[in-house]
Amino acid sequence: MEQAAITFKVKYPPKLSRLLIFVKWLLLIPHFIVLYFYAIAVGITTFLAWWAILFTGKYPKGLYKFAVGFFRWQIRVSLYYCLLRDEYPPFSGA
């Protein structure tokens, strides 16, 4: 059975915007709203994927990409919120 390796790389930001720090949480409100509904959809598809894995022994590729896209987007938003990145995260899981 193959094991997937997860890498997590964050480049050190040479300079952060000092004033933007105070309003970053306001800029993330749209992301939080969309991610909330995306998380509900991921929960439902994960339940469906569990049944697919139970009967077929394989994780359906489309459901896997959907879940991975959610976690990528969530990590980018978290990095922005925790001041580890200064670039505004895109509304995408790609």
C-alpha positions, 0 to 999 in steps of 0.5 A: 500500500502506498503512503503519501508524503505531506510537505508543508513549506512556508517562505519567511516573509521579508516584509509584512504590511503593518497596517494590513495586520489590523484589518486582515480578519475583516478581509477573511470574512467572505472566505470563512462564509464560503469555507463553512459551506464547503466544509459541509459539502466535504463532510457529505462527500467524505461520508459518501467516499467512506461507503465507496471505499468500503465497497470498492476499496478505492477512494473515488478520484473526484471526491478525493480532489474535492476534499484536497481542494478544501484543505488547500484553501483552508490552509491558505486562509489559516496562513493568512490569518496567522500572519504567516503570509501577506498575499491575500488567498485566492477563492480556489482550492487549486 
